[in-house]
Every structure is written in C-alpha cells, then in structure tokens.
C-alpha cells in the first residue's frame, strides 16, 4: 500500500487509498484496492520519485499563457522575461507538468480580451467575481489583493467612503481590471482608464487624476513609473479579493483539472507558501476589537461552534438594540436628517466598525459621512421586509456608499403603525470576521466560516473569501467545498468534510436563528 501511496497522488486516488486502509483487514482487500486504484487513475497518473507531490500531468494543445505588468504578482525582469509572485507559481506548475510554454506580458485589456475569445488561453492574475464566474474556467486561488484608493500626497484629498470618492474628482483605474468593473457596477463614471497600475501612479503624481484605485502593491507600481512611493498615500481601503488563473472556456477540461491538481499539490508540500513568503507585503484591514475578550487558543470544533454562533449574534444584537431604541425617539420619527444625524454620528463614533444610515420609504438615504447619497435602496432584497414593518438582520451586500462588503442590520421607523423611515447599520464583514478571530484566537489548523441561504460567504477566517460563492458555477464534485456547502444548506446542523488547498477539512455547522447564516467550524489534516 505504501507503494501505491507514492505512485498515485491525485486527490481522487487519495480517497481510494483511504478506503483501502479501512478495508485492509479483509482477505480480498489487496485485489480490491488494486482494482480501485486502476479505476481512479484512468484520467492518467504519474509517479513522484521526488519528495514533491506531482499529480497527473496533461498532454494536448499548447496553452498560451498571458499576464500583465502588475507587480509584485507579475512583471518583467532585467532580461525582459516574466517574473513575480504569481509568475513563480505558474512556472512551477508548468515545470511539474513538464510543459515549456512561454509567458507573454501584455496590457491587461488585451490579455482579458484574448482569454475570452481564443481557446487554450490562460490569463493571470485574475480577480474571480460573480460577474466573471461563467466567463472562464478557473484554477486557484494563487494569491489575493485589495482595493485601495490612493491620493497624491499634499493634495488635501480625503475620502471616507466610495460615495465621497465619486465627488472627489477623476479616478484612475486599469482598463477592464476587476477594479474597473467594480467601479462601473457602482455607477462611477468619472474615470481615467490606464493600461497598467504604473501609468495610474504616474497620472496621480502628475495631477491628471484625483484618486487611483490601486492595491497594496502601489509602491511597486510607483517605483516602476519612476515615482517616489512617498509621493502618494493611501486614502481609503475597501475590500480584498482572491486571484486566480482564468482559462478560456474552450480549453480542455483535462488541462484545467491537471493545473488545479498541481497547484493543490504545491500547497500541500509547502512550495506555494514558500513562494508567497518571499513576496509577502503584510497588508491587512485593521478593526476595533468591539470589546471582545481574547481567550486562549482553542482547537476543538465542537467547543468553537458552540461559542461562535452566540458570539456573532451577540455582536449584531449590539448593533440592533441601539437602532431599535433610536427608532422610538421623536428626533428620528421626525424624519428630519438634521436632527437624526447627530444621534447616528454619536453611535458610530463609539463603534467605527459599521456605517449608520437613515432611509426614506422611497429608497433615498443618508449616511453619517455622506449626507444625502446619490444612490437608492429600493432594489435591495431586504427593503420590502422593512417597508412591511419588520426588522432585517443578515443580508450581505456590497455597500453602495462605502464599497465594502457588509451585513445589513436595520429596523423600521413607525408612526402610528405606519412605516415612515428606516434606520440601518452596514456592519463591515471583514471587521466582524477579525473580531471573532481575535476573540477565539484560532490556530491555523482551525477555520470558521458562515454562508447565507444562497451560499455566499458572509464570514471566513481568510477574509479574502468573503462574498465568494462556491456553488454559483454549478460545479460541485464530491469532496469539494461546493458540495459541502450544498449539503449544509439542506440542514439546520450537522457535520461537513471536504478537500481544499491540499488539506482535508472536517467539522461541524449550525444555523444562526438571528441571521439565517449556516456557521461552520472545521479542522484540517493533510489529504
């Protein structure tokens, strides 16, 4: 059996090996296991004489691999060759599969167009969003980056929301980048489209644009543009997203499967983490502790799941109760924003982990930072519930005004039984995740996450996973995260297991009565 473990290293074979171990006491188990392994390897298996784990390679049409100038993820070295964090990952995948494909560095818009229109094209590093989900076949994640607005130092430009950024002047962003698509989805129209981030940094320093929607790697882009990084400063952080390799949908599925298997093997044997460590920039989103008391690390999923649901609900109730009290005051019932704003500003000052707002029944609304906004809430799924006189807690959205991923906590304002307005708080999901994580002090081998009724990730120990959906593409093979999520949505509580990132995860989940979220805690072992 040890021989087969070394010879067959795809995740499916590992599952068969696990089953064979269970059956090893039976007289016929040796023959049965051999047959199972042969069946499991019909997709093609290769040996792994080295310590590194090398799953099935792929032979077929050559893959055209494209990236952009996006340091530190991808750039050109002194010899004019592709380099960078993501490039190292892609090159290692190619090496393990005995592929010799070259990597082209093109403007992002050109690469993005080719990946959509030409078969056998792979594009990295690509942000994976719900809008892009069905445009490509995906391998990853291979990293993460954030959406950060930058201003020219000394310009006096200060923004505390996406809504304020719209009014601050022209925003520079890379054409057809995920950040460009995000701004368009939020109806930001005053844009300057750049070929890469270095051009954006240069235009910001020149004063051509007022803001630049970049990422935590802005210093690298500035240096590449010949600009002192000190000439620009971060103005507003919105969210994080995971990066993937996007394959044209005409690429053979066997190729995509082989790339994913090789990446998973790199994560399992530590190669992936070693590459990221060499490029790590140490970015993160800070948040208040919300008064949660940090405890000693815990490692038992049963104990954590019994604590984590009340912990999440306690935090959201701490937001809900003041809104309920304020909704009863004459100031709020008056509907006069000049009387309402000081009340909400006072509450928000004590807890900056949420943005407070007041909405009229026609969907127009005010926030503590922006006053009357340029957007409307009528299309939000929670709004009819509030207009019917009911509270709403648990809907997750990308905030129109802050640009961040939030959970909505809102109550109706009633006058003689008639809804005259709505008080709400948009609680930042990354801050809530951090507060829960800090409170429980979970080890790396333990993770928690929460999903809403549509399978969207509301909370996750890895906050770049927030707002992702593992079932949206409909590809949920047995043993995958998507299959586990689908199973969770069918029950109020239970156990789950799945393979992800070169590890086998298993644990327990429960449903929160307050939010309707399915909350899970899982521990990891190697697969």
VOGU-3710 file (C-alpha; in Angstrom, 3 decimals, decimal comma):
1> xxxxxxxxxx> 0,000/0,000/0,000  2,916/2,388/0,691  3,999/1,878/-2,912  0,612/2,967/-4,232  0,565/5,994/-1,967  3,773/7,214/-3,561  2,774/6,290/-7,083  -0,716/7,783/-7,246  -1,082/11,293/-5,889  -4,238/12,809/-7,314
11> xxxxxxxxxx> -6,896/13,718/-4,775  -9,260/11,047/-6,124  -6,657/8,351/-5,648  -6,000/9,553/-2,139  -9,648/8,967/-1,368  -9,404/5,391/-2,679  -6,273/4,807/-0,605  -8,148/5,965/2,488  -10,921/3,495/1,695  -8,365/0,729/1,160
21> xxxxxxxxxx> -6,918/1,351/4,610  -10,354/0,844/6,083  -10,725/-2,455/4,229  -7,215/-3,742/4,845  -8,322/-6,397/7,338  -10,405/-8,165/4,683  -8,825/-11,093/2,834  -9,655/-9,722/-0,596  -8,719/-6,125/0,167  -5,419/-6,211/-1,743
31> xxxxxxxxxx> -7,039/-7,165/-5,036  -9,990/-4,811/-4,499  -7,712/-1,902/-3,709  -5,613/-2,569/-6,788  -8,734/-2,501/-8,966  -9,963/0,685/-7,301  -6,644/2,397/-7,874  -6,620/1,427/-11,538  -10,140/2,844/-11,952  -9,212/6,028/-10,102
41> xxxxxxxxxx> -6,209/6,564/-12,354  -7,978/6,236/-15,693  -7,546/10,022/-16,085  -3,752/9,478/-16,079  -1,286/9,204/-13,171  2,424/9,745/-13,000  4,976/8,649/-10,481  6,600/11,023/-7,988  10,186/9,935/-7,450  10,957/13,269/-5,729
51> xxxxxxxxxx> 9,622/14,361/-2,354  7,447/16,977/-4,058  3,987/15,708/-4,975  3,297/15,655/-8,698  -0,263/14,778/-9,731  -1,427/13,849/-13,186  0,188/15,855/-15,985  -1,606/16,786/-19,166  -0,754/16,485/-22,832  -2,678/18,326/-25,517
61> xxxxxxxxxx> -2,715/21,658/-27,345  -0,180/24,159/-26,019  -1,649/26,680/-23,597  -0,950/30,320/-24,430  -0,185/31,954/-21,094  -0,698/35,692/-20,661  -0,153/38,057/-17,757  0,170/41,816/-17,249  2,579/44,264/-15,677  1,196/44,041/-12,120
71> xxxxxxxxxx> 3,987/43,937/-9,525  4,637/42,093/-7,319  2,372/39,449/-8,890  3,765/39,732/-12,421  6,338/41,945/-14,093  9,361/41,847/-16,408  12,823/41,083/-15,047  16,088/42,628/-16,277  16,177/40,115/-19,124  12,699/41,030/-20,328
81> xxxxxxxxxx> 11,216/37,780/-19,023  8,043/37,392/-16,966  8,698/37,336/-13,213  6,872/37,950/-9,931  4,907/36,080/-7,276  2,131/34,684/-9,458  4,565/34,017/-12,277  6,681/31,823/-9,997  3,575/29,824/-9,131  2,647/29,390/-12,800
91> xxxxxxxxxx> 6,206/28,438/-13,751  6,296/25,815/-11,010  3,018/24,344/-12,280  4,497/24,182/-15,786  7,711/22,595/-14,519  5,857/19,887/-12,622  3,764/19,114/-15,683  6,816/19,050/-17,972  5,403/21,930/-20,028  7,616/24,521/-21,727
101> xxxxxxxxxx> 5,087/27,233/-22,569  6,345/30,812/-22,633  4,594/33,610/-20,748  3,566/36,833/-22,519  3,275/40,169/-20,702  0,546/42,252/-22,372  -1,661/45,188/-21,375  -4,433/43,803/-19,194  -7,255/44,748/-21,575  -5,576/42,839/-24,429
111> xxxxxxxxxx> -4,997/39,738/-22,331  -8,514/39,862/-20,931  -9,986/40,015/-24,445  -7,856/37,105/-25,675  -8,764/34,954/-22,678  -12,435/35,409/-23,532  -12,163/34,885/-27,294  -9,282/32,491/-28,020  -9,272/28,801/-26,994  -6,365/27,421/-24,948
121> xxxxxxxxxx> -5,504/30,807/-23,415  -4,749/31,238/-19,718  -4,667/34,672/-18,040  -3,301/35,507/-14,589  -3,626/37,088/-12,029  -7,383/37,400/-12,465  -9,852/38,507/-9,812  -12,703/35,998/-9,589  -16,074/37,714/-9,229  -19,694/36,648/-9,679
131> xxxxxxxxxx> -19,832/38,674/-12,902  -16,840/36,810/-14,328  -17,672/33,375/-12,930  -19,176/31,918/-16,103  -16,775/33,653/-18,499  -13,804/31,399/-17,724  -12,615/28,115/-16,259  -10,733/28,739/-13,022  -7,604/27,462/-11,260  -6,614/28,841/-7,887
141> xxxxxxxxxx> -6,540/30,759/-5,765  -2,950/31,868/-6,362  -2,948/34,972/-4,165  -5,001/37,922/-3,032  -5,031/41,678/-3,295  -7,125/44,562/-2,032  -8,940/47,572/-3,453  -7,200/50,668/-2,119  -7,831/54,263/-3,172  -4,710/56,443/-3,284
151> xxxxxxxxxx> -4,348/60,232/-3,361  -1,394/62,461/-4,172  0,435/63,459/-1,016  -0,369/67,030/-0,076  -3,393/67,214/-2,378  -5,787/67,553/0,521  -7,996/64,808/-0,925  -9,645/62,843/1,879  -12,375/60,253/1,423  -14,209/58,085/3,939
161> xxxxxxxxxx> -16,476/56,272/1,507  -16,897/55,302/-2,112  -19,685/57,874/-2,316  -17,213/60,592/-1,291  -14,698/59,314/-3,850  -17,257/59,844/-6,624  -17,352/63,526/-5,712  -13,587/63,964/-5,280  -12,707/64,040/-8,971  -11,447/61,670/-11,649
171> xxxxxxxxxx> -10,477/58,165/-10,516  -7,729/56,292/-12,369  -8,004/52,523/-12,797  -6,642/49,823/-15,114  -8,940/49,242/-18,107  -11,074/46,047/-17,817  -9,440/45,200/-14,483  -11,698/43,789/-11,761  -11,450/47,164/-10,010  -12,626/48,934/-13,181
181> xxxxxxxxxx> -15,594/46,576/-13,410  -16,369/47,166/-9,740  -16,431/50,955/-10,193  -18,705/50,648/-13,208  -21,083/48,402/-11,244  -21,309/51,178/-8,644  -22,077/53,802/-11,332  -18,763/55,609/-11,020  -18,424/57,402/-14,355  -15,611/59,939/-13,946
191> xxxxxxxxxx> -12,798/57,510/-14,765  -9,372/57,680/-16,384  -8,517/54,276/-17,863  -4,872/53,208/-17,738  -3,018/50,334/-19,384  -1,439/49,304/-16,066  -1,016/50,449/-12,460  2,300/52,166/-13,194  0,504/54,528/-15,584  -2,150/55,201/-12,936
201> xxxxxxxxxx> 0,540/56,044/-10,371  2,191/58,424/-12,849  -1,098/60,170/-13,677  -1,827/60,581/-9,964  1,585/62,143/-9,317  1,111/64,478/-12,302  -2,301/65,579/-11,028  -4,181/64,247/-14,059  -6,395/62,220/-11,723  -7,570/62,907/-8,181
211> xxxxxxxxxx> -7,611/59,317/-6,976  -6,243/55,968/-8,113  -7,945/52,680/-7,308  -4,886/50,510/-6,791  -3,894/47,796/-4,360  -1,418/47,129/-1,567  1,334/46,809/-4,208  1,087/50,517/-5,079  4,672/51,182/-4,002  5,970/48,708/-6,599
221> xxxxxxxxxx> 3,855/50,333/-9,321  5,086/53,797/-8,304  8,740/52,763/-8,462  8,154/51,200/-11,868  6,734/54,532/-13,020  9,832/56,327/-11,711  7,908/57,930/-8,841  8,873/58,080/-5,165  6,236/55,964/-3,340  6,162/58,676/-0,671
231> xxxxxxxxxx> 4,507/60,960/-3,249  1,252/59,006/-2,921  -0,665/57,976/0,152  -3,487/55,501/0,868  -6,833/57,246/1,172  -9,461/54,538/1,620  -9,427/50,733/1,850  -12,493/48,873/0,581  -12,129/45,106/0,201  -9,976/42,130/-0,679
241> xxxxxxxxxx> -10,338/39,637/-3,486  -8,688/36,349/-4,428  -6,598/35,977/-7,569  -6,886/33,058/-9,986  -5,665/31,744/-13,314  -8,527/32,206/-15,800  -8,707/29,780/-18,743  -10,706/30,335/-21,890  -13,789/28,101/-21,785  -12,570/26,354/-24,944
251> xxxxxxxxxx> -9,615/24,894/-23,048  -9,856/21,110/-22,484  -11,240/20,376/-19,020  -8,446/17,830/-18,512  -5,872/20,636/-18,740  -7,662/22,788/-16,182  -8,076/19,807/-13,857  -4,366/18,978/-14,131  -3,364/22,589/-13,346  -5,622/22,665/-10,282
261> xxxxxxxxxx> -4,304/19,313/-9,059  -0,709/20,504/-9,440  -1,452/23,744/-7,580  -3,111/21,779/-4,775  -0,033/19,562/-4,551  2,189/22,663/-4,281  0,069/23,896/-1,396  0,255/20,527/0,296  4,047/20,183/0,116  4,726/23,790/1,163
271> xxxxxxxxxx> 6,069/25,141/-2,139  3,171/27,573/-2,555  3,662/29,109/0,893  7,398/29,443/0,298  6,763/31,487/-2,845  4,235/33,759/-1,111  6,577/34,291/1,835  9,262/35,708/-0,458  6,840/38,354/-1,722  4,707/38,957/1,348
281> xxxxxxxxxx> 3,899/42,635/1,935  1,991/42,274/5,183  -1,211/44,115/4,297  -4,372/43,779/6,288  -7,515/45,519/7,438  -7,470/46,786/10,984  -10,611/46,973/13,056  -11,729/47,675/16,566  -11,936/44,779/18,997  -15,587/45,630/19,760
291> xxxxxxxxxx> -14,851/44,900/23,386  -14,484/41,176/22,790  -12,230/39,479/25,281  -9,431/37,442/23,735  -9,166/33,908/25,015  -6,505/31,237/24,827  -6,310/29,377/21,500  -8,831/26,576/21,106  -8,721/23,631/18,743  -11,913/21,633/19,320
301> xxxxxxxxxx> -14,556/22,217/16,616  -17,403/21,230/18,936  -16,385/23,781/21,548  -15,843/26,537/18,988  -19,155/26,018/17,169  -20,998/26,231/20,493  -19,317/29,582/21,159  -19,114/31,172/17,755  -22,829/31,421/16,874  -23,704/33,298/20,104
311> xxxxxxxxxx> -20,597/35,433/19,583  -21,700/36,542/16,098  -25,287/37,078/17,168  -24,171/38,999/20,248  -22,196/41,409/18,108  -25,049/42,012/15,678  -27,548/42,392/18,524  -25,230/45,039/19,983  -25,839/46,984/16,756  -29,553/46,162/16,519
321> xxxxxxxxxx> -30,620/47,216/20,037  -29,462/50,864/19,807  -31,219/51,177/16,434  -34,446/49,872/17,985  -34,162/52,444/20,779  -33,360/55,322/18,425  -36,279/54,425/16,150  -38,627/55,247/19,045  -37,292/58,779/19,588  -39,076/61,902/18,375
331> xxxxxxxxxx> -35,918/63,074/16,605  -35,854/60,003/14,375  -39,628/59,898/13,923  -39,480/63,483/12,685  -37,672/62,303/9,565  -35,502/65,443/9,758  -31,955/64,428/8,835  -30,520/67,428/10,704  -31,978/66,013/13,917  -31,168/62,358/13,106
341> xxxxxxxxxx> -27,539/62,770/12,011  -26,070/63,761/15,430  -27,665/60,696/17,020  -26,228/58,296/14,452  -22,848/60,020/14,400  -22,593/59,614/18,167  -23,326/55,893/17,952  -20,876/55,394/15,084  -18,112/57,255/16,922  -18,260/54,622/19,649
351> xxxxxxxxxx> -18,184/51,798/17,126  -16,468/52,590/13,799  -16,982/49,041/12,541  -20,252/49,985/10,848  -21,661/52,820/8,749  -25,038/54,115/10,037  -27,771/55,453/7,791  -31,373/56,621/7,579  -33,578/55,820/4,570  -36,862/57,220/3,401
361> xxxxxxxxxx> -39,596/54,911/2,170  -38,821/55,838/-1,439  -35,335/54,308/-1,078  -33,318/57,530/-0,918  -30,987/57,585/2,078  -28,456/59,494/4,141  -25,249/58,289/5,803  -23,285/59,790/8,665  -20,405/60,584/6,314  -22,044/61,465/3,001
371> xxxxxxxxxx> -25,348/63,051/3,947  -27,885/62,509/1,152  -26,391/59,918/-1,190  -26,682/59,575/-4,962  -27,990/56,003/-4,816  -31,213/54,245/-3,835  -32,095/51,197/-1,741  -35,366/50,188/-3,379  -33,721/47,344/-5,303  -32,151/45,798/-2,205
381> xxxxxxxxxx> -33,715/42,447/-1,278  -34,158/43,421/2,384  -36,030/46,665/1,675  -39,555/45,185/1,212  -39,189/43,426/4,576  -38,534/46,745/6,274  -41,338/48,536/4,431  -43,652/45,811/5,747  -42,721/46,849/9,301  -40,255/44,053/10,083
391> xxxxxxxxxx> -36,622/44,157/11,159  -33,910/42,792/8,865  -30,659/41,232/10,071  -28,303/39,121/7,975  -28,483/40,250/4,347  -24,967/40,670/2,931  -24,325/43,177/0,151  -21,572/45,249/-1,384  -22,326/48,674/0,052  -23,230/51,354/-2,481
401> xxxxxxxxxx> -21,660/54,111/-0,416  -18,635/52,503/1,264  -17,735/49,995/-1,446  -17,131/47,404/1,261  -18,809/44,060/1,885  -21,299/44,451/4,722  -24,133/42,787/6,591  -27,217/44,941/6,939  -28,867/45,440/10,343  -31,974/47,619/10,005
411> xxxxxxxxxx> -35,248/48,490/11,731  -38,386/50,304/10,533  -39,348/53,679/11,979  -43,056/53,655/12,787  -45,514/56,482/13,345  -48,945/55,269/14,453  -48,210/51,878/12,975  -47,148/53,238/9,572  -43,561/52,895/8,338  -42,172/56,400/7,775
421> xxxxxxxxxx> -38,474/55,618/7,515  -35,712/53,068/8,172  -32,698/53,137/10,468  -29,830/50,924/9,430  -26,242/49,941/10,014  -23,914/48,408/7,424  -21,549/46,280/9,505  -18,218/45,601/7,789  -17,846/41,853/7,287  -14,053/41,893/7,380
431> xxxxxxxxxx> -14,127/43,709/10,721  -16,654/41,255/12,144  -14,504/38,354/10,948  -11,402/39,850/12,559  -13,201/40,452/15,850  -14,417/36,844/16,017  -10,984/35,523/15,037  -9,242/37,651/17,676  -11,722/36,650/20,337  -11,269/32,920/19,763
441> xxxxxxxxxx> -7,552/33,014/18,871  -7,964/30,085/16,499  -4,866/28,157/15,357  -4,059/27,859/11,654  -5,406/24,310/11,611  -8,890/25,568/12,530  -11,129/27,781/10,400  -14,641/29,171/10,687  -16,952/30,452/8,001  -20,597/31,449/7,583
451> xxxxxxxxxx> -22,734/31,284/4,443  -26,101/32,833/3,674  -29,055/30,982/2,147  -27,631/31,468/-1,373  -24,229/30,035/-0,484  -22,483/33,419/-0,360  -19,663/33,599/2,182  -20,602/36,083/4,903  -17,657/35,454/7,227  -14,434/33,500/6,827
461> xxxxxxxxxx> -11,193/33,118/8,761  -9,490/34,008/5,488  -11,297/37,296/4,892  -10,415/37,337/1,199  -13,021/34,569/0,894  -15,826/36,904/1,988  -18,546/37,309/-0,655  -17,266/34,323/-2,658  -19,699/31,596/-3,693  -18,545/28,006/-4,216
471> xxxxxxxxxx> -21,793/26,809/-5,759  -22,585/29,670/-8,161  -20,941/27,978/-11,149  -22,798/24,716/-10,524  -19,543/22,697/-10,455  -19,614/20,837/-7,158  -17,856/17,455/-7,456  -17,977/15,103/-4,442  -15,487/16,107/-1,779  -15,311/19,753/-2,904
481> xxxxxxxxxx> -16,113/22,861/-0,877  -19,115/23,471/-3,122  -20,542/20,034/-2,407  -20,087/20,599/1,334  -21,851/23,974/1,119  -24,766/22,457/-0,786  -25,128/19,835/1,930  -25,032/22,455/4,672  -27,888/24,408/3,098  -30,169/21,375/3,355
491> xxxxxxxxxx> -29,846/21,016/7,140  -30,017/23,151/10,277  -26,972/21,472/11,828  -24,599/18,622/11,144  -21,086/17,647/10,113  -19,151/18,512/6,955  -15,944/17,440/5,238  -14,158/18,484/2,060  -10,725/18,760/0,429  -9,241/22,190/-0,243
501> xxxxxxxxxx> -5,780/23,657/-0,652  -4,031/20,313/-0,255  -5,761/19,597/3,065  -8,754/17,607/4,242  -11,147/19,670/6,354  -13,876/18,330/8,604  -16,030/19,784/11,329  -19,497/20,884/12,399  -22,035/23,552/11,483  -25,112/25,196/12,975
511> xxxxxxxxxx> -27,672/27,714/11,741  -27,972/31,132/13,366  -31,613/31,924/14,241  -30,903/35,669/14,038  -29,241/35,862/10,618  -30,171/32,553/8,992  -26,467/32,008/8,259  -25,052/28,493/8,344  -21,932/28,776/10,522  -19,208/26,124/10,297
521> xxxxxxx> -16,012/25,342/12,175  -13,565/22,923/10,536  -10,142/21,494/11,345  -7,520/20,387/8,854  -5,311/17,420/8,270  -3,319/16,573/5,140  -5,003/14,576/2,394
//
